[in-house]
């Protein structure tokens, strides 16, 4: 209940893009700037589609959403950005702000990869 | 159930308060209600706005979060002794109008901020702001009686 999380990510490279997986449960104002920086560093390094895997994230606020939108805009030149494994709490925030209509959202990485392979 | 939480004007305490509010929902036997995430999000957004924009009178000043659950209504009253909100911001808290980006907005035109108060207005069944006895007082109400927990 009391632990404040710090930003940490895992990264996996596929031929269809690079997966960025935050290893924390909340993307909020405390970690949003670091989250944005980590994602953009990976995008700049790989110059490929970024797949944000939110499997560990069960809470996102407007600061986290703003960081996600900033990354989405900044990656348009290098391949774009999609989301997968979006928890229902996070999806609710995306839906409330109509961002579920903007982001490409996949159930999981396998679904994304199989759709891209088809 | 009536409980009061005091917190400093410190961003790092927001998730702690938010988790406490969620835990209170569990204690009140509404932990599985579909609106619990909305309550947590609204709490985080309101505290974030307060801490970001408030001009607190002293380093010792605290933000107080008073939660109550009665008859299916969950109320969160947040008060703090900072400077009164500007007329424009106070109006925004009192207005029912929710402004979100249109579906056909261009990607580069997407806003990256300003969602906080819009989210609060979207998820609360009632939202009020008033200036009272030198305090900014925000009231958020959630009607949890309409959907089974």
Interface residues (C-beta under 8 A of the other chain):
Chain A: X1 X2 X4 X26 X28 X29 X30 X59 X61 X62 X63 X65 X66 X67 X69 X70 X72 X73 X76 X88 X89 X92 X93 X96 X97 X98 X99 X101 X102
Chain B: X11 X12 X14 X15 X16 X19 X20 X23 X37 X38 X40 X41 X44 X45 X48 X100 X101 X102 X103 X105 X107 X108 X110 X111 X112 X113 X115 X116 X118 X119 X122 X123
